[in-house]
Amino acid sequence: MGIKNERLRWQLASGVLRAFHLERLASRYSRRTVMAGFNLVNGGVSIALVSFIALVTQEAFIFPSLGATAFILFYVPMAQPASPRNTLCGHLIGALMGLLALYLFGLQDAPSAFVSHVDLPRVGAAAVSLGLTSCLMVLLKVAHPPAGATALIVSLGLMPNPSQLPVLMAGVLVLLIHAFLMNRLSGIPYPLWSSGTSAPALSLSPERP
């Protein structure tokens, strides 16, 4: 699967270069350098876009786990965890389980763990939120690793208000729209909803140079 992922990443990067008439970069630099530059630009642009919307609206469109999502969307775009289905459902589950954990441990009105301190209820909320998120993502077949961070962001009190949930999901949607446009522009058949079962898996094995 590592070789398939590597080929797909190169197709994505080289496709975008062709779309913008920058093919000479592919012949001048190594594949790894080109792909690193591709992730530099796309990761930066996607997060800048969401952050700019947050700046204009003064709403919490941007949150830490979106960084990990952006990396997956542009590094292994055809893997199941990168599909819109897994990405949206995963973050939604993480946020809901984080909120549930806050209410279970009576922390819905407490200051965040980073402002006050970590006590036993906060430990319980963090553990329950991540445990339930992991369990539900497996049961529902919507694994998206960054969603675990979303669960902790909410259960640790950084986004404790239920009214922030639609804004949080809107931030995820903006990131997905950008990923869809860039992947399709490069010729990658990024799915509208779910990746096919034959798509390359998210590989954690070392890649060849």
Backbone bond lengths (Angstrom), bond angles and torsions (degrees), N, CA, C in turn:
res aa  C-N    CA-C-N  psi(-1)  N-CA   C-N-CA  omega(-1)  CA-C   N-CA-C  phi
1 M - - - 1.449 - - 1.519 111.45 -
2 G 1.335 117.00 -26.77 1.453 119.50 -178.82 1.513 112.12 -62.62
3 I 1.360 116.66 -42.08 1.467 120.82 179.85 1.520 110.47 -66.11
4 K 1.339 117.69 -40.58 1.461 120.72 178.48 1.524 111.06 -62.25
5 N 1.326 116.24 -43.61 1.463 120.04 178.22 1.519 110.82 -62.34
6 E 1.336 116.01 -39.66 1.459 120.47 -179.51 1.528 110.38 -63.54
7 R 1.333 116.97 -44.06 1.465 120.81 179.07 1.526 110.84 -63.75
8 L 1.321 116.25 -40.94 1.454 120.05 -179.66 1.527 111.24 -65.41
9 R 1.328 116.37 -41.33 1.467 119.65 178.26 1.526 110.59 -62.63
10 W 1.342 116.47 -39.82 1.464 119.04 179.03 1.523 110.95 -67.96
11 Q 1.321 117.21 -39.20 1.461 120.05 176.85 1.523 110.63 -60.51
12 L 1.305 116.57 -41.22 1.460 121.42 179.23 1.517 111.31 -63.13
13 A 1.341 116.45 -50.60 1.462 120.10 -178.02 1.524 111.88 -65.88
14 S 1.342 116.73 -45.92 1.466 119.49 -178.16 1.517 111.67 -68.91
15 G 1.337 117.68 -31.10 1.458 120.74 177.38 1.512 112.27 -64.96
16 V 1.320 116.38 -41.09 1.467 120.08 177.65 1.527 110.13 -67.08
17 L 1.341 116.95 -39.49 1.467 119.81 177.53 1.534 110.76 -59.88
18 R 1.339 116.27 -42.03 1.463 119.12 178.50 1.525 111.33 -65.07
19 A 1.328 116.01 -39.81 1.458 120.02 -178.54 1.526 111.46 -61.78
20 F 1.333 116.64 -31.72 1.465 120.55 -179.00 1.537 112.36 -104.70
21 H 1.355 115.15 14.47 1.470 121.83 177.16 1.536 112.28 57.07
22 L 1.329 115.08 44.30 1.463 120.97 179.32 1.526 110.81 -118.16
23 E 1.352 116.74 32.23 1.464 120.80 -176.50 1.522 112.59 -59.33
24 R 1.311 117.52 -27.76 1.474 120.24 -177.67 1.524 112.25 -60.98
25 L 1.325 117.06 -25.75 1.468 119.61 178.50 1.525 110.68 -66.12
26 A 1.337 117.29 -33.77 1.461 120.94 -179.22 1.520 111.66 -68.03
27 S 1.341 117.30 -29.76 1.465 120.20 179.29 1.527 111.89 -88.42
28 R 1.306 117.01 -21.23 1.461 120.72 -177.53 1.526 112.12 -85.93
29 Y 1.335 116.71 -33.83 1.468 120.58 -175.26 1.520 110.73 -118.99
30 S 1.327 116.53 162.05 1.460 121.44 178.89 1.525 110.32 -69.43
31 R 1.338 115.09 161.49 1.462 119.58 179.22 1.524 111.57 -59.34
32 R 1.316 115.28 -42.94 1.466 118.42 -178.07 1.520 110.71 -62.20
33 T 1.334 116.99 -40.37 1.461 120.25 179.30 1.520 111.16 -65.39
34 V 1.353 115.83 -42.78 1.462 119.54 179.40 1.527 110.83 -63.30
35 M 1.334 116.91 -44.52 1.458 119.77 -178.84 1.522 111.89 -68.58
36 A 1.331 116.55 -34.25 1.461 119.54 175.93 1.525 110.17 -64.32
37 G 1.345 115.78 -42.70 1.457 119.50 177.29 1.515 112.17 -64.64
38 F 1.343 115.59 -37.80 1.458 120.46 177.56 1.526 111.09 -60.25
39 N 1.338 116.38 -45.58 1.464 119.81 179.43 1.523 111.59 -69.76
40 L 1.325 116.94 -33.00 1.461 120.27 175.51 1.524 110.64 -59.38
41 V 1.323 115.60 -49.17 1.465 120.13 -177.18 1.522 111.62 -69.34
42 N 1.340 116.49 -51.22 1.459 118.64 -175.83 1.522 113.23 -68.90
43 G 1.328 116.77 -39.23 1.458 118.74 176.12 1.517 111.32 -62.56
44 G 1.336 115.64 -43.82 1.458 119.66 179.96 1.514 112.56 -66.50
45 V 1.338 116.41 -44.09 1.468 120.27 -178.60 1.522 111.08 -65.16
46 S 1.335 117.17 -43.75 1.470 119.73 -177.56 1.523 111.38 -63.21
47 I 1.327 116.87 -44.20 1.458 119.52 -179.78 1.531 111.01 -72.14
48 A 1.337 117.11 -35.05 1.470 120.02 176.51 1.518 110.50 -63.02
49 L 1.330 116.81 -38.44 1.459 120.93 179.47 1.526 110.97 -62.93
50 V 1.324 116.79 -48.61 1.461 120.37 179.48 1.529 110.59 -65.18
51 S 1.327 116.35 -39.92 1.467 120.02 179.62 1.522 111.78 -65.12
52 F 1.338 116.71 -37.30 1.461 119.99 179.14 1.529 110.66 -65.19
53 I 1.333 116.39 -39.75 1.468 119.79 176.16 1.524 110.15 -62.43
54 A 1.336 116.20 -40.09 1.466 120.14 176.80 1.528 111.04 -62.93
55 L 1.332 116.43 -39.03 1.459 121.13 179.10 1.530 111.03 -64.01
56 V 1.324 116.04 -45.63 1.465 120.55 -177.25 1.528 111.57 -68.32
57 T 1.329 116.08 -42.24 1.467 120.22 -175.90 1.515 113.57 -89.53
58 Q 1.366 116.31 -17.02 1.465 121.61 -173.94 1.529 111.43 58.00
59 E 1.329 115.31 36.48 1.455 121.96 175.55 1.526 108.72 -119.00
60 A 1.340 115.21 161.15 1.464 120.52 -173.31 1.531 111.60 -82.66
61 F 1.341 116.93 61.45 1.463 120.44 177.00 1.526 111.21 -71.25
62 I 1.311 117.29 -27.90 1.456 120.87 -176.36 1.524 109.98 -104.56
63 F 1.333 116.63 134.03 1.459 121.59 177.06 1.526 107.40 -149.95
64 P 1.346 117.43 156.49 1.468 121.09 -167.67 1.518 117.26 -54.21
65 S 1.327 118.06 -38.78 1.467 118.35 -174.83 1.526 113.23 -69.76
66 L 1.334 118.00 -12.98 1.456 119.83 175.06 1.527 111.50 -64.76
67 G 1.326 117.00 -27.41 1.462 119.89 177.73 1.515 111.48 -62.39
68 A 1.323 116.73 -44.26 1.461 120.57 177.97 1.521 111.22 -67.22
69 T 1.336 116.61 -36.94 1.462 120.42 177.07 1.524 110.76 -62.98
70 A 1.324 117.06 -44.37 1.470 120.90 179.63 1.526 110.52 -58.88
71 F 1.322 117.01 -41.80 1.463 120.13 -179.80 1.521 110.54 -61.39
72 I 1.331 117.34 -45.90 1.462 120.92 -178.75 1.531 111.15 -64.88
73 L 1.331 117.12 -41.03 1.471 120.90 -177.09 1.520 112.18 -62.33
74 F 1.330 117.47 -32.33 1.457 119.84 -177.66 1.531 113.23 -103.31
75 Y 1.330 118.06 -10.94 1.464 120.25 -179.05 1.519 111.68 -97.12
76 V 1.325 117.23 -39.56 1.472 121.64 177.22 1.529 108.34 -135.09
77 P 1.336 117.92 66.41 1.467 120.81 -171.07 1.519 115.89 -62.69
78 M 1.345 118.02 -25.69 1.452 119.48 -177.93 1.524 113.21 -97.00
79 A 1.315 117.54 2.71 1.459 120.27 175.34 1.527 109.12 -73.77
80 Q 1.321 116.74 150.06 1.458 120.49 -179.41 1.537 113.03 -55.21
81 P 1.345 119.38 -43.12 1.471 118.56 179.89 1.523 114.14 -61.11
82 A 1.343 117.35 -18.76 1.462 120.52 -179.51 1.523 112.42 -92.59
83 S 1.313 118.66 -6.00 1.462 120.82 -177.66 1.527 110.43 -68.54
84 P 1.347 117.85 154.09 1.467 119.94 176.70 1.525 112.52 -57.11
85 R 1.321 116.70 -37.53 1.468 120.06 -179.95 1.524 110.85 -60.16
86 N 1.322 116.60 -52.21 1.456 119.93 -178.25 1.521 111.50 -66.79
87 T 1.336 116.35 -39.92 1.453 120.06 -176.68 1.532 111.42 -66.03
88 L 1.323 116.80 -50.01 1.465 120.36 -179.74 1.526 111.66 -66.55
89 C 1.333 116.55 -49.53 1.464 119.87 -177.94 1.525 111.50 -65.43
90 G 1.335 116.20 -39.20 1.463 119.21 179.87 1.512 112.19 -61.84
91 H 1.333 117.24 -49.57 1.466 120.11 179.61 1.527 111.68 -65.01
92 L 1.334 116.74 -36.83 1.465 119.58 178.24 1.522 111.03 -63.54
93 I 1.328 116.21 -45.16 1.471 120.05 177.47 1.527 110.29 -61.05
94 G 1.346 116.84 -45.48 1.459 119.71 -179.55 1.519 112.34 -59.82
95 A 1.337 116.77 -44.37 1.465 120.10 179.99 1.523 111.54 -66.21
96 L 1.338 116.88 -43.02 1.466 119.98 -179.54 1.523 111.70 -65.92
97 M 1.326 117.53 -40.64 1.459 119.99 178.89 1.537 111.03 -69.44
98 G 1.323 116.47 -32.45 1.457 119.30 174.83 1.515 111.53 -64.23
99 L 1.338 116.49 -43.80 1.469 120.80 177.51 1.522 111.23 -64.84
100 L 1.329 116.20 -42.93 1.463 120.05 178.78 1.524 110.76 -59.30
101 A 1.323 116.74 -42.97 1.462 120.53 -179.86 1.527 111.22 -64.47
102 L 1.332 117.23 -38.23 1.472 120.21 177.59 1.521 110.78 -59.57
103 Y 1.323 116.70 -45.02 1.465 120.01 -178.11 1.525 111.87 -73.11
104 L 1.335 116.58 -34.80 1.472 119.32 177.95 1.520 111.75 -61.23
105 F 1.333 116.66 -36.10 1.459 120.75 -176.94 1.535 112.45 -103.64
106 G 1.326 117.41 12.72 1.461 121.71 175.00 1.519 114.03 64.93
107 L 1.328 116.96 34.08 1.467 120.90 -176.20 1.527 113.14 -107.89
108 Q 1.338 117.83 10.30 1.462 120.20 -174.01 1.533 113.29 -62.64
109 D 1.323 117.25 -25.44 1.468 120.38 179.92 1.526 112.61 -111.50
110 A 1.308 116.64 6.24 1.466 120.76 -178.37 1.526 110.35 -82.25
111 P 1.338 117.12 149.52 1.474 119.22 174.81 1.521 110.23 -64.91
112 S 1.312 116.87 157.92 1.455 120.37 -177.36 1.525 111.12 -63.88
113 A 1.316 115.29 158.86 1.459 121.00 -179.80 1.519 111.60 -63.16
114 F 1.315 118.03 -22.01 1.456 121.25 -179.03 1.523 112.07 -84.32
115 V 1.328 116.58 -16.22 1.461 121.24 177.20 1.519 110.95 -92.94
116 S 1.327 116.36 -40.84 1.461 120.35 -178.86 1.526 110.86 -102.10
117 H 1.306 116.62 -98.36 1.463 120.68 179.50 1.520 108.28 -161.94
118 V 1.320 115.30 168.38 1.466 120.70 176.93 1.522 108.54 -94.00
119 D 1.335 115.95 119.43 1.461 120.80 177.23 1.529 108.92 -116.50
120 L 1.315 116.62 -177.14 1.464 119.91 -176.35 1.536 113.13 -62.43
121 P 1.351 119.48 -42.93 1.471 117.95 176.14 1.524 112.81 -58.94
122 R 1.332 116.75 -37.09 1.458 119.48 179.75 1.530 110.84 -68.76
123 V 1.324 116.64 -37.27 1.467 120.39 175.32 1.522 109.90 -60.70
124 G 1.331 115.57 -44.89 1.460 119.82 179.13 1.519 112.18 -62.54
125 A 1.341 116.32 -43.35 1.463 120.32 -179.62 1.524 111.22 -62.68
126 A 1.320 116.61 -43.22 1.466 120.25 -179.96 1.525 110.69 -63.59
127 A 1.338 116.25 -44.44 1.462 120.43 -178.38 1.525 111.73 -65.83
128 V 1.323 116.44 -45.23 1.467 120.39 -178.75 1.525 110.95 -65.73
129 S 1.329 117.12 -42.77 1.459 120.01 -177.45 1.527 111.37 -63.05
130 L 1.313 117.04 -44.41 1.460 119.53 -179.33 1.525 111.30 -71.60
131 G 1.344 116.39 -39.93 1.459 119.56 179.01 1.521 112.18 -61.60
132 L 1.338 116.62 -46.44 1.460 120.30 179.88 1.527 111.51 -66.81
133 T 1.328 116.88 -39.12 1.463 120.40 178.79 1.523 110.75 -61.79
134 S 1.328 116.32 -46.75 1.466 120.30 179.29 1.517 111.24 -62.18
135 C 1.321 116.60 -43.10 1.461 121.98 -178.81 1.520 111.11 -62.76
136 L 1.334 117.14 -48.25 1.460 120.79 -176.24 1.528 112.18 -69.65
137 M 1.321 116.94 -36.23 1.464 118.25 178.06 1.519 111.24 -63.84
138 V 1.324 116.87 -36.74 1.469 120.50 177.77 1.528 110.43 -70.61
139 L 1.333 117.06 -46.08 1.463 120.69 -178.80 1.523 111.93 -62.40
140 L 1.334 116.63 -39.65 1.460 121.19 -176.66 1.529 113.10 -91.69
141 K 1.331 116.79 0.14 1.470 122.82 179.09 1.532 111.87 57.87
142 V 1.325 115.46 46.50 1.471 120.35 178.51 1.536 109.57 -129.88
143 A 1.325 116.52 46.55 1.463 120.13 -177.65 1.523 111.49 -61.31
144 H 1.329 115.71 129.10 1.470 122.53 175.22 1.528 105.70 -149.52
145 P 1.347 118.56 95.60 1.465 121.82 -172.17 1.527 115.97 -47.62
146 P 1.347 121.04 -41.04 1.470 119.27 -179.64 1.523 114.23 -61.26
147 A 1.337 117.79 -18.65 1.456 120.36 179.32 1.527 111.57 -63.99
148 G 1.332 116.83 -26.36 1.460 119.54 175.51 1.516 110.87 -62.57
149 A 1.331 116.23 -37.31 1.462 119.93 176.86 1.522 110.98 -68.22
150 T 1.335 116.92 -35.90 1.470 120.19 177.26 1.524 110.74 -61.48
151 A 1.329 116.41 -41.86 1.468 120.26 177.63 1.524 111.21 -58.70
152 L 1.330 116.33 -42.61 1.465 119.97 -179.84 1.527 111.58 -71.47
153 I 1.330 117.60 -36.43 1.468 120.76 177.74 1.524 110.16 -57.58
154 V 1.329 116.13 -43.30 1.465 120.24 -179.35 1.528 111.11 -74.36
155 S 1.318 117.21 -47.46 1.472 119.55 -175.50 1.524 113.22 -70.18
156 L 1.324 117.37 -21.24 1.463 120.17 175.54 1.535 111.85 -86.48
157 G 1.323 115.97 -0.03 1.460 120.15 171.48 1.509 116.18 93.25
158 L 1.343 118.25 11.86 1.466 119.46 179.98 1.529 112.34 -78.54
159 M 1.329 116.90 -28.52 1.469 121.65 176.93 1.529 107.73 -137.61
160 P 1.343 117.73 71.44 1.464 120.70 -171.46 1.523 115.66 -86.62
161 N 1.335 117.47 -8.73 1.454 120.76 -174.35 1.529 110.83 -89.30
162 P 1.344 118.45 125.06 1.478 119.83 178.95 1.528 113.12 -57.47
163 S 1.337 117.13 -26.80 1.464 119.90 179.84 1.524 112.02 -68.31
164 Q 1.336 117.24 -14.41 1.465 120.70 178.07 1.528 112.39 -81.58
165 L 1.339 116.95 -12.32 1.465 120.53 -176.72 1.534 112.89 -60.94
166 P 1.354 119.53 -47.78 1.474 118.15 178.06 1.528 113.03 -60.55
167 V 1.329 116.50 -36.10 1.457 120.21 178.91 1.518 110.33 -67.09
168 L 1.333 115.88 -42.50 1.464 120.93 177.92 1.524 110.67 -58.18
169 M 1.327 116.20 -46.53 1.464 119.79 -178.59 1.528 111.59 -69.72
170 A 1.335 116.94 -30.62 1.466 120.03 176.09 1.525 110.36 -64.90
171 G 1.330 117.10 -37.03 1.462 121.04 176.67 1.523 111.33 -62.68
172 V 1.328 116.33 -41.35 1.470 120.73 176.69 1.525 110.31 -63.20
173 L 1.336 116.79 -41.31 1.462 121.18 -178.66 1.529 111.66 -64.65
174 V 1.324 116.76 -40.28 1.471 120.35 177.88 1.527 110.06 -60.85
175 L 1.319 116.31 -42.73 1.468 120.79 178.93 1.529 110.81 -63.02
176 L 1.318 116.64 -40.77 1.464 120.92 179.74 1.532 111.84 -66.52
177 I 1.315 117.30 -38.44 1.466 120.45 178.85 1.521 110.19 -63.43
178 H 1.336 116.43 -42.41 1.461 120.19 177.71 1.529 110.72 -63.65
179 A 1.325 117.22 -43.10 1.459 121.07 179.14 1.522 110.82 -63.95
180 F 1.328 117.40 -40.84 1.458 121.21 178.93 1.530 110.69 -60.57
181 L 1.326 116.78 -46.96 1.462 121.08 -178.25 1.524 111.85 -64.06
182 M 1.333 117.16 -44.94 1.455 120.33 -177.72 1.519 111.58 -69.82
183 N 1.317 117.80 -40.06 1.464 120.57 179.53 1.522 111.56 -67.70
184 R 1.321 117.30 -43.75 1.463 120.26 178.79 1.531 110.75 -67.35
185 L 1.330 117.36 -35.70 1.457 121.05 178.29 1.526 111.35 -60.01
186 S 1.326 116.08 -34.12 1.466 120.83 -178.43 1.521 112.89 -86.93
187 G 1.326 117.15 -1.73 1.462 120.11 179.34 1.516 114.49 94.52
188 I 1.328 117.95 3.84 1.466 121.62 177.62 1.530 108.49 -82.59
189 P 1.338 119.41 126.42 1.472 121.28 -178.65 1.529 112.21 -77.18
190 Y 1.330 115.36 60.70 1.470 119.68 179.83 1.526 108.64 -59.21
191 P 1.332 118.29 132.15 1.470 120.92 -171.86 1.529 113.34 -73.07
192 L 1.312 114.82 154.34 1.466 120.45 172.65 1.518 110.98 -73.28
193 W 1.356 116.20 -27.97 1.454 118.80 -177.96 1.525 111.61 -139.15
194 S 1.329 118.11 -64.93 1.465 119.69 -174.70 1.519 111.57 -128.66
195 S 1.327 116.07 140.53 1.458 120.96 177.02 1.511 110.24 -73.31
196 G 1.337 116.47 151.25 1.452 120.68 176.46 1.510 111.13 -68.37
197 T 1.300 116.50 157.71 1.461 120.17 -177.71 1.518 112.37 -68.11
198 S 1.348 116.53 -16.79 1.461 119.02 -178.62 1.519 112.53 -90.55
199 A 1.336 117.19 1.31 1.462 120.48 -178.23 1.518 109.86 -67.70
200 P 1.325 117.86 152.83 1.451 120.92 179.52 1.518 111.69 -58.86
201 A 1.310 116.43 139.84 1.458 120.54 179.59 1.513 110.16 -78.49
202 L 1.327 114.95 163.62 1.457 120.40 176.43 1.514 107.88 -73.18
203 S 1.313 115.73 106.65 1.463 120.59 -172.83 1.521 110.79 -93.37
204 L 1.332 115.04 132.46 1.458 120.59 176.15 1.513 111.50 -107.65
205 S 1.329 116.15 5.54 1.454 119.32 -179.93 1.506 110.35 -79.85
206 P 1.351 117.93 153.04 1.462 120.59 -179.19 1.522 111.03 -60.43
207 E 1.344 116.24 139.34 1.457 121.37 178.57 1.517 110.11 -95.11
208 R 1.311 116.31 155.23 1.461 120.21 175.24 1.515 109.85 -73.23
209 P 1.326 119.94 151.51 1.461 122.40 179.04 1.524 110.16 -59.58
